[in-house]
Amino acid sequence: GPAAAMPGGVDKIKNIVLVLSGKGGVGKTTVAVQIAQSMAAQGKKVGILDVDLCGPSVAKVLGLEGKEVMQSSEGWVPVYTDAQKSMCCMSIAFLLKNNDEAVVWR
């Protein structure tokens, strides 16, 4: 597929863990962040993708509020949590000017 043809695409990812629930407020963000931090502490390179449109909170939990996603020739560059770049995060929250804004797709 197209992702496999991209440099650094999903074909480079060894494992994908999905934290999902049909109900809000059950701790999905907490569990996802704890899994990611645990894996990073084991020396793995970890990325966490926050696709919660109603209340993206991973950036807040990781202490990354106010950080900005940078643009490169290959696309968006995620926000790293540390200088060693052991864990990065991409969140819709980085694209909002105000955390209270509604996400509206057009």
Secondary structure as GFF3:
##gff-version 3
##sequence-region A 1 106
A	DSSP	alpha_helix	2	5	.	.	.	ID=ss1
A	DSSP	three_ten_helix	10	12	.	.	.	ID=ss2
A	DSSP	alpha_helix	28	41	.	.	.	ID=ss3
A	DSSP	beta_strand	46	50	.	.	.	ID=ss4
A	DSSP	alpha_helix	58	61	.	.	.	ID=ss5
A	DSSP	beta_strand	70	72	.	.	.	ID=ss6
A	DSSP	beta_strand	75	77	.	.	.	ID=ss7
A	DSSP	beta_strand	79	80	.	.	.	ID=ss8
A	DSSP	beta_strand	87	91	.	.	.	ID=ss9
A	DSSP	three_ten_helix	92	95	.	.	.	ID=ss10
###
